[in-house]
Amino acid sequence: MKYLIFASLMIAVITCSCKTKCAREDAKKLMGTWYEKKIQLSDNWTLINDSSVAADNRFDMHHPDSKFYVLHYFMADCDKCINELLKARDFIKNHKSSFPGTKYVFLASGPTPVYIKEAVDKSKFEYPVYYEKEYYAFKKSNGFPKFDNLYNTMLIDNQNKLLLFGFLYDNKKASDIYSGIINCN
């Protein structure tokens, strides 16, 4: 009976430890030279939805108050891109426990903030949405390929070091790796 109890406890410990696997090594392999690259954020960004951002979702890009944040970059004049905000919001609400303490920041790029401001106001989007007027300025300043959507969503630490990029909101494997980094001790 002692052996049965011991074996059961060992299986439980192994099973639990596998679920919270640290994914830092996976991220290093996936990211190559991009891993821990310092990300440049601009003082020229304008927060376009200050009044609808919930207090616990506020974000100071120069002094992040959380260990990690997810930055999602999108085009301000693209209907499909703007609709991604709703998908992102639903994902965040449904997966909050997998990403404890993580902040979410959205950056719209384009010639005018009118469309994105309208969409954000209409949906009462509660996460910070910044706007940059110069197309692709963020991607240019950080050396990301302009037209590759893989570089649109990224996990960044509080020192503005890039840890992972990829389709967080609709890719289970990517979501698991993001979670594995965030929950790594």
C-alpha positions in Angstrom: 0.0 0.0 0.0 2.9 2.4 0.8 4.3 1.8 -2.7 0.9 2.6 -4.3 0.6 5.9 -2.4 4.2 6.8 -3.2 3.7 6.0 -6.9 0.5 8.0 -7.0 2.2 11.0 -5.4 5.1 10.8 -7.9 2.7 10.7 -10.8 0.9 13.7 -9.4 4.1 15.7 -9.0 5.4 14.8 -12.5 2.0 15.6 -14.1 1.8 19.0 -12.3 5.4 19.9 -13.1 4.8 19.2 -16.8 1.8 21.5 -17.0 3.9 24.5 -15.8 6.9 23.8 -18.0 9.2 26.8 -18.3 9.3 27.8 -22.0 12.3 30.1 -21.9 14.6 27.6 -23.7 12.0 27.0 -26.3 11.7 30.7 -26.9 15.5 31.1 -27.2 15.5 28.4 -29.8 12.6 29.9 -31.7 13.7 33.5 -31.5 17.4 33.0 -32.3 19.1 36.5 -32.4 15.8 38.2 -31.8 15.6 36.8 -28.2 16.1 39.6 -25.6 16.6 42.2 -28.3 15.9 45.7 -26.8 12.6 47.0 -28.2 12.4 50.7 -29.1 9.2 52.5 -28.0 8.5 56.0 -29.3 7.5 59.1 -27.4 5.5 60.1 -30.5 2.8 57.5 -29.8 -0.6 59.0 -28.7 -2.9 57.1 -26.4 -6.3 57.3 -28.2 -8.6 55.8 -25.6 -7.5 57.1 -22.3 -11.0 57.5 -20.9 -12.0 53.8 -21.6 -8.8 52.1 -20.3 -9.6 50.3 -17.0 -7.4 51.4 -14.1 -5.7 48.0 -13.8 -5.0 47.9 -17.5 -3.1 51.3 -17.6 0.4 51.0 -19.0 3.4 53.4 -18.8 5.7 52.4 -21.6 8.7 54.0 -20.0 8.2 52.3 -16.6 6.3 49.1 -17.1 4.7 48.1 -13.8 4.4 44.4 -14.7 6.9 41.8 -15.3 5.6 41.2 -18.9 3.5 42.9 -21.5 2.1 41.8 -24.8 2.3 44.4 -27.6 0.0 43.9 -30.6 0.8 46.0 -33.6 -1.8 46.6 -36.4 -2.8 48.9 -39.2 -5.2 51.7 -38.2 -6.9 51.9 -41.6 -7.6 48.1 -42.0 -11.1 46.9 -41.1 -9.8 43.3 -40.6 -7.0 44.6 -38.4 -9.3 46.7 -36.3 -11.6 43.7 -35.8 -8.6 41.9 -34.3 -9.1 44.1 -31.3 -12.3 42.3 -30.4 -10.7 38.9 -30.9 -7.8 40.0 -28.7 -10.1 41.3 -26.0 -12.1 38.0 -25.9 -8.8 36.0 -25.8 -7.5 38.1 -22.9 -10.8 37.7 -20.9 -10.9 33.9 -21.5 -7.2 33.3 -20.7 -6.4 35.8 -17.9 -5.4 33.1 -15.5 -2.8 31.8 -17.9 -1.1 35.2 -18.1 -1.1 36.5 -14.5 0.0 40.1 -14.1 0.6 40.6 -17.8 -0.3 43.9 -19.4 -1.6 44.3 -22.9 -0.8 47.2 -25.2 -2.0 47.9 -28.7 -0.3 50.0 -31.3 -2.2 51.3 -34.4 -0.1 52.6 -37.3 -1.5 54.7 -40.2 -2.2 58.1 -41.7 -5.2 58.8 -39.5 -6.5 57.6 -36.1 -10.2 58.3 -37.1 -11.2 54.7 -37.8 -9.4 53.1 -34.9 -10.6 55.7 -32.5 -14.2 55.2 -33.7 -13.9 51.4 -33.3 -12.2 51.7 -29.8 -14.8 54.2 -28.6 -17.8 52.1 -30.0 -16.5 48.9 -28.3 -15.4 50.6 -25.1 -12.1 48.9 -25.5 -10.6 48.7 -22.0 -6.9 48.2 -23.0 -4.5 51.0 -24.0 -4.4 51.6 -27.8 -1.6 53.9 -28.9 -1.4 55.5 -32.4 1.7 56.2 -34.5 1.1 58.4 -37.5 4.1 57.3 -39.6 3.3 54.0 -41.3 5.5 51.1 -39.9 7.6 53.4 -37.8 7.7 50.9 -34.9 8.6 48.0 -37.2 11.3 50.1 -39.0 12.9 51.3 -35.7 13.1 47.7 -34.4 14.2 46.1 -37.7 11.1 43.9 -38.1 9.9 43.0 -41.6 7.1 45.4 -42.5 4.7 43.1 -44.2 5.1 39.9 -42.1 2.3 39.6 -39.6 4.3 37.2 -37.5 6.0 40.3 -36.0 2.7 41.9 -35.0 2.2 40.3 -31.6 5.1 40.0 -29.1 5.9 39.3 -25.5 8.2 41.9 -24.0 9.6 42.0 -20.4 9.7 45.0 -18.2 13.2 45.9 -19.5 11.7 46.2 -23.0 13.5 43.0 -24.1 11.7 40.9 -26.7 11.0 37.4 -25.5 8.7 36.0 -28.2 6.7 37.0 -31.2 3.9 35.1 -32.9 0.1 34.8 -33.2 -0.9 34.7 -29.6 -4.7 35.2 -30.0 -5.4 32.4 -32.4 -2.6 29.9 -32.1 -2.8 27.4 -29.2 0.9 26.4 -29.5 2.0 30.0 -29.4 -0.3 30.7 -26.5 1.2 27.8 -24.6 4.7 29.1 -25.1 3.7 32.7 -24.1 2.1 31.2 -20.9 5.2 29.0 -20.3 7.5 32.1 -20.3 5.1 34.2 -18.1 4.7 31.4 -15.6 8.3 30.4 -15.5 9.9 30.9 -12.1 
